[in-house]
Structures are given as structure tokens and as C-alpha cells.
Amino acid sequence: MVISCILSLSGCGTILSVTANDYTPYAGVSRDFSLIQEGGIMSVLAVVDLPLSLVFDTLFLPVTLSQK
């Protein structure tokens, strides 16, 4: 169950940013940092999601830069 939760989180901050039309570079990483600063259980999940969001934000960088 834990593994399926981790896999479903892969790039979650990035996906949320792109679907919300937030084309700021590395917006997924920014969302994760905001969640970490808030604390709680979501901060633990954001720590797990942070490296994955970094990878996905880097892959989506051409898309985000072309929208600016």
C-alpha cells in the first residue's frame, strides 16, 4: 500500500501546476516546499515527492518556458 501511494505521488506537484495552467518554471518544486513549510502529514509526502517533482519539472521545462 505504501509503495502504491509513493508511485501515485510521482511528480504530483508538477502535474497539479501544469493542470492549473501555472507555467512558472519549477512550480511543482515550489508547491512541495510550501507544503513542507506548513508541516503536518502532507509535509512528509511532499518530502517524498520533492525529488520526483524536480525531475518532472526539468522534463516539462521546455513547455513551461514556451508558455511565458
C-alpha positions in Angstrom: 0.0 0.0 0.0 2.8 2.4 0.8 4.5 1.7 -2.5 1.4 2.4 -4.4 1.0 5.7 -2.6 4.5 6.7 -3.4 4.1 5.7 -7.1 0.9 7.7 -7.3 2.7 10.8 -5.9 5.3 10.8 -8.6 5.5 14.3 -9.9 2.3 15.3 -8.2 3.3 18.9 -7.6 4.3 19.2 -11.2 1.1 17.7 -12.5 -1.0 19.9 -10.3 0.9 23.0 -11.6 0.5 22.1 -15.2 -3.2 21.3 -15.0 -3.7 24.6 -13.1 -2.0 26.4 -16.0 0.8 27.6 -13.7 3.7 27.7 -16.1 6.2 29.1 -13.7 9.5 27.1 -14.0 9.8 24.6 -11.2 6.3 25.3 -9.9 5.9 21.7 -8.6 9.1 22.1 -6.5 7.7 25.4 -5.2 4.5 23.7 -4.2 6.4 21.0 -2.4 8.5 23.5 -0.5 5.3 25.3 0.5 3.8 22.1 1.9 7.0 21.2 3.7 6.9 24.6 5.5 3.3 24.2 6.5 4.1 20.9 8.4 1.8 18.0 9.1 1.4 14.7 7.2 1.4 16.5 3.9 4.9 17.7 4.5 6.1 14.2 4.8 4.5 13.3 1.5 6.0 16.5 -0.1 9.5 15.4 1.0 8.9 12.1 -0.8 7.5 14.0 -3.8 10.2 16.6 -4.0 12.9 14.7 -6.0 10.2 13.4 -8.3 8.8 16.9 -8.9 12.3 18.1 -9.6 12.7 15.5 -12.3 9.3 16.1 -13.9 9.7 19.9 -13.7 13.0 19.6 -15.5 11.3 17.4 -18.2 8.5 20.0 -18.5 10.8 23.0 -18.6 10.6 23.4 -22.4 6.8 23.5 -22.1 6.8 26.0 -19.2 9.3 28.3 -20.9 7.4 28.2 -24.2 4.2 29.4 -22.4 5.9 32.5 -21.0 
